[in-house]
Amino acid sequence: MKFKSTRDSNVYIDSKNALLKGISDEGGLFIPEEFPKLGSINHMMDMQYKDLAYYILGKFFTDFTPEELSACVNGAYNSTNFSDPYIAPIRKTSDRYFVELYHGRTSAFKDMALSIFPYFIQTALKTSEEFDNIVILVATSGDTGKAALEGFKDVDNIRIAVLYPQDGVSSIQKLQMQTQEGNNTYVLGVVGNFDDCQTTVKNIFANKEFNKKLNEDRIQLSSANSINVGRLLPQIVYYYSSYINLLKFGEIKNNEKINIVVPTGNFGNILAAYYAKEMGLPINKLICASNDNNVLTDFINKGIYDKNNDLILTTSPSMDVLVSSNVERFLYHMSNENTDIVSDLMKKLNEKGRYEIDDSILNNMDFMNAYYAKEEEVNEKILSTLLNEKYLIDTHTAVASVAYDKYLKETDDRTKTLIDSTASPYKFSKDILKALDIDTNNLNDFEIMNKLHNITSVPIPKNLSSLQNKEIRFNEYSKKEDILNNIKKFIGDNNNA
């Protein structure tokens, strides 16, 4: 399997190079040359999660030897990294199913891909003739940063730097990153929002002089954001796993189509669901859920992408995004792989902050619906789900559940529906208690977590409760224009360059 670029039809590289580069030289994102067809679900029924990952990812990463891929999968999906034996268990409520994607080491769905991603990078680096070291650069709206840091900490020949918006993450998310261990890690707060962080990362990737200097030192700059295909493709696995579990428990029949609702920020998670659909998973509708930053809702419903809005800080910070990077890959597929169209649209987005797609492209997106949830709707959904279903969900999952309510009201489609539950409620305890109309004044983060636990009896993940005793290592903040110098200093201090 080779990988192509969204912006240049002449690019054609193997998966190990795609993993190490992260982004194509002209700025495009890597996509697989085709969608492998997996065939009948029947022969996957007895596979454990790691077996399923080996089978599916082996269709894409064909330049990995069986031994290399097996080591990656076994290193990632085990009881050390995940607290639930199902890895991605399903919870049933009265009229919907939730797949819990937060039982990994940092209590967020990003662990699902970032547990295996460091193994991919390490394996690819070992066989690289060009590079001896990798610097991973990450922009985070909260969850990706910690999951990437945890995955790469103390990994030989790899360093990782994470940028997060100073006021755009929850206090627990910030503490997770500021207390990060590992002698190869670096965390920097940015005076700005997530889009400032993400734009800075893209600009550093595009900085030819900086990259030339790194390459001379046999260092490759790469990304652990979902712009890297190694982050995107592992997410396909849990959609297959979820479908198989629904089958096993008799909730659906073989080949019965399901809907999937995804709370969406950077568009990678829902894109992975689309990939699963193209590979043969019986999916009826994909439902894109946004918060008050509803750029994607307008894009999917009207064909207009406009980032020229003020970013609204919400209680679902991982979705506080105006520029969703993986939309570029989606446009590539929806435009029948037209790199000229994609390049033109990305140029318009960069120069004018908006673009409009042709009806022909919009019509190709008819399998996807989009809705957004206002803050008061999110609060009401958290409360009603706890009261009526005895089930505790976080703010992002509540956004998705509200979106599904709106889809049901609009369509009356009773197709069985799976909702991505993307984070432990305890990462957003204060917001959840506020939704439950419970006072948190004069309580610190850990007292707030304990209060939520006392009310719901839902266990607090150990990785979150243990933060109380950890030392803060990173409390530095930087203006956008100073970030590159900070990154250079981090690399230099670790490289003597």
Backbone hydrogen bonds, N-H to C=O, Kabsch-Sander energy under -0.5 kcal/mol:
donor,donor_aa,acceptor,acceptor_aa,energy
3,F,13,I,-3.3
4,K,31,I,-3.0
5,S,8,D,-0.8
6,T,29,L,-1.6
11,V,8,D,-1.5
13,I,3,F,-2.4
15,S,1,M,-0.5
18,A,14,D,-2.0
19,L,15,S,-2.6
20,L,16,K,-2.0
21,K,17,N,-2.6
22,G,18,A,-2.2
23,I,21,K,-2.0
24,S,28,G,-2.6
27,G,24,S,-2.2
30,F,22,G,-0.5
31,I,4,K,-2.4
33,E,2,K,-2.3
38,L,36,P,-0.5
38,L,279,M,-1.8
43,H,40,S,-0.6
44,M,41,I,-2.5
45,M,41,I,-0.6
45,M,42,N,-1.1
47,M,44,M,-1.8
52,L,48,Q,-2.5
53,A,49,Y,-2.5
54,Y,50,K,-2.1
55,Y,51,D,-2.3
56,I,52,L,-2.8
57,L,53,A,-2.5
58,G,54,Y,-1.4
59,K,56,I,-1.2
60,F,56,I,-0.5
60,F,57,L,-1.0
61,F,57,L,-3.0
62,T,60,F,-1.6
64,F,61,F,-1.4
69,L,65,T,-2.6
70,S,66,P,-2.2
71,A,67,E,-2.1
72,C,68,E,-2.0
73,V,69,L,-2.5
74,N,70,S,-2.7
75,G,71,A,-1.9
76,A,72,C,-1.3
77,Y,73,V,-2.5
78,N,76,A,-1.2
82,F,78,N,-1.9
83,S,103,H,-2.5
87,I,84,D,-2.1
88,A,86,Y,-3.2
91,R,98,F,-3.0
93,T,96,R,-2.7
97,Y,417,T,-2.5
98,F,91,R,-3.0
99,V,419,I,-2.3
100,E,89,P,-2.9
100,E,98,F,-0.7
101,L,99,V,-0.8
101,L,421,S,-2.6
107,S,104,G,-0.9
109,F,422,T,-2.6
111,D,108,A,-1.9
112,M,109,F,-1.7
113,A,110,K,-0.7
114,L,110,K,-2.8
115,S,111,D,-1.4
116,I,113,A,-0.9
117,F,113,A,-2.1
119,Y,116,I,-0.6
120,F,116,I,-1.8
121,I,117,F,-2.4
122,Q,118,P,-2.6
123,T,119,Y,-2.4
124,A,120,F,-2.6
125,L,121,I,-2.5
126,K,122,Q,-1.7
127,T,123,T,-0.9
128,S,125,L,-1.2
132,D,218,R,-2.7
133,N,218,R,-1.9
134,I,157,N,-2.3
135,V,220,Q,-2.6
136,I,134,I,-0.5
136,I,159,R,-3.6
137,L,135,V,-0.5
137,L,222,S,-2.7
138,V,161,A,-2.5
140,T,163,L,-2.6
146,K,142,G,-0.7
147,A,143,D,-2.1
148,A,144,T,-2.8
149,L,145,G,-2.6
150,E,146,K,-2.7
151,G,147,A,-1.9
152,F,148,A,-2.2
153,K,149,L,-1.3
155,V,152,F,-2.0
158,I,155,V,-1.4
159,R,134,I,-2.4
160,I,184,N,-2.5
161,A,136,I,-2.9
162,V,186,Y,-2.6
163,L,138,V,-3.1
164,Y,188,L,-1.9
166,Q,190,V,-3.0
167,D,192,G,-0.6
168,G,165,P,-1.2
174,K,170,S,-2.6
175,L,171,S,-2.1
176,Q,172,I,-2.5
177,M,173,Q,-1.6
178,Q,174,K,-2.8
179,T,175,L,-1.7
180,Q,177,M,-1.6
185,T,182,G,-0.9
186,Y,160,I,-1.4
188,L,162,V,-2.8
189,G,476,E,-2.6
190,V,164,Y,-2.8
191,V,478,S,-2.6
192,G,190,V,-1.5
197,C,193,N,-1.6
198,Q,194,F,-3.0
199,T,195,D,-2.6
200,T,196,D,-2.0
201,V,197,C,-2.1
202,K,198,Q,-2.2
203,N,199,T,-2.4
204,I,200,T,-2.2
205,F,201,V,-2.1
206,A,202,K,-1.6
207,N,203,N,-0.5
207,N,204,I,-0.9
208,K,206,A,-1.2
211,N,207,N,-2.4
212,K,208,K,-2.5
213,K,209,E,-1.9
214,L,210,F,-2.0
215,N,211,N,-2.8
216,E,212,K,-2.1
217,D,213,K,-1.1
217,D,214,L,-0.7
218,R,215,N,-1.8
219,I,214,L,-2.5
220,Q,133,N,-2.4
222,S,135,V,-2.9
224,A,137,L,-0.6
228,N,225,N,-2.4
231,R,228,N,-2.1
232,L,228,N,-1.4
233,L,229,V,-2.2
235,Q,232,L,-1.3
236,I,233,L,-1.7
237,V,234,P,-0.9
238,Y,234,P,-0.5
239,Y,235,Q,-0.6
239,Y,236,I,-0.9
240,Y,236,I,-1.5
241,S,237,V,-2.8
242,S,238,Y,-1.9
243,Y,239,Y,-2.0
244,I,240,Y,-2.5
245,N,241,S,-2.3
246,L,242,S,-2.4
247,L,243,Y,-2.0
248,K,244,I,-2.8
249,F,245,N,-2.1
250,G,247,L,-1.7
251,E,246,L,-2.4
252,I,246,L,-1.0
256,E,253,K,-2.3
258,I,282,P,-1.7
259,N,416,K,-2.4
260,I,285,K,-2.2
261,V,418,L,-2.9
262,V,287,I,-2.7
264,T,289,A,-3.0
271,L,267,F,-1.2
272,A,268,G,-2.1
273,A,269,N,-1.3
274,Y,270,I,-1.9
275,Y,271,L,-2.4
276,A,272,A,-2.3
277,K,273,A,-2.1
278,E,274,Y,-2.4
279,M,275,Y,-1.6
280,G,277,K,-1.4
281,L,276,A,-2.5
283,I,281,L,-1.4
284,N,258,I,-3.0
286,L,367,F,-2.4
287,I,260,I,-2.9
288,C,286,L,-0.6
288,C,369,N,-3.3
289,A,262,V,-2.5
289,A,287,I,-0.6
290,S,371,Y,-2.1
294,N,292,D,-1.8
298,D,294,N,-1.6
299,F,295,V,-2.0
300,I,296,L,-2.6
301,N,297,T,-2.1
302,K,298,D,-2.8
303,G,298,D,-0.8
303,G,299,F,-1.4
304,I,298,D,-1.0
305,Y,303,G,-0.5
305,Y,355,Y,-2.8
306,D,304,I,-0.6
307,K,353,G,-2.9
308,N,353,G,-0.5
309,N,307,K,-2.4
313,L,311,L,-0.5
314,T,312,I,-0.6
319,M,316,S,-2.1
320,D,317,P,-1.7
321,V,319,M,-2.1
324,S,322,L,-0.6
325,S,323,V,-0.9
326,N,266,N,-2.1
327,V,324,S,-1.7
328,E,325,S,-1.6
330,F,326,N,-1.8
331,L,327,V,-2.9
332,Y,328,E,-1.8
333,H,329,R,-1.9
334,M,330,F,-2.8
335,S,331,L,-2.0
336,N,333,H,-1.3
337,E,332,Y,-3.0
339,T,337,E,-1.0
342,V,338,N,-2.0
343,S,339,T,-2.6
344,D,340,D,-2.2
345,L,341,I,-2.5
346,M,342,V,-2.6
347,K,343,S,-1.9
348,K,344,D,-2.2
349,L,345,L,-2.3
350,N,346,M,-2.1
351,E,347,K,-2.5
352,K,348,K,-3.2
353,G,348,K,-1.0
353,G,349,L,-0.8
354,R,348,K,-0.8
355,Y,305,Y,-2.2
357,I,303,G,-2.6
361,I,358,D,-0.5
362,L,358,D,-2.2
363,N,359,D,-3.0
364,N,360,S,-0.9
365,M,361,I,-0.5
365,M,362,L,-1.3
366,D,363,N,-1.3
368,M,365,M,-2.0
369,N,286,L,-2.5
371,Y,288,C,-2.2
373,A,290,S,-2.4
378,V,374,K,-2.1
379,N,375,E,-2.3
380,E,376,E,-2.1
381,K,377,E,-2.0
382,I,378,V,-2.2
383,L,379,N,-2.0
384,S,380,E,-2.8
385,T,381,K,-2.4
386,L,382,I,-1.7
387,L,383,L,-2.5
388,N,384,S,-3.0
389,E,385,T,-1.6
390,K,386,L,-0.8
391,Y,385,T,-1.4
393,I,391,Y,-0.5
398,A,394,D,-1.9
399,V,395,T,-1.8
400,A,396,H,-1.7
401,S,397,T,-2.2
402,V,398,A,-2.5
403,A,399,V,-2.1
404,Y,400,A,-2.1
405,D,401,S,-1.9
406,K,402,V,-2.1
407,Y,403,A,-2.2
408,L,404,Y,-2.7
409,K,405,D,-2.3
410,E,406,K,-2.1
411,T,407,Y,-2.6
412,D,408,L,-2.5
414,R,412,D,-0.6
418,L,259,N,-2.9
419,I,97,Y,-3.2
420,D,261,V,-2.6
421,S,99,V,-2.5
421,S,419,I,-0.5
422,T,420,D,-0.7
424,S,107,S,-2.3
427,K,424,S,-2.0
428,F,425,P,-1.8
429,S,426,Y,-0.7
432,I,428,F,-2.1
433,L,429,S,-2.7
434,K,430,K,-2.0
435,A,431,D,-1.9
436,L,432,I,-1.6
437,D,434,K,-1.6
438,I,433,L,-2.8
443,L,440,T,-1.7
448,I,444,N,-2.3
449,M,445,D,-2.0
450,N,446,F,-2.2
451,K,447,E,-2.0
452,L,448,I,-2.2
453,H,449,M,-2.3
454,N,450,N,-2.5
455,I,451,K,-1.5
456,T,452,L,-2.2
457,S,453,H,-3.2
464,L,461,P,-1.3
465,S,461,P,-2.2
466,S,462,K,-2.3
467,L,464,L,-1.2
468,Q,465,S,-1.0
469,N,466,S,-1.4
470,K,467,L,-1.8
473,R,178,Q,-3.1
473,R,471,E,-0.6
474,F,178,Q,-1.9
475,N,473,R,-0.5
478,S,189,G,-2.4
482,D,479,K,-1.6
483,I,479,K,-0.5
483,I,480,K,-1.3
486,N,482,D,-1.7
487,I,483,I,-2.5
488,K,484,L,-2.7
489,K,485,N,-2.1
490,F,486,N,-2.1
491,I,487,I,-2.6
492,G,488,K,-2.9
493,D,489,K,-3.0
494,N,490,F,-1.3
495,N,491,I,-0.9
496,N,492,G,-2.6
497,A,492,G,-0.5
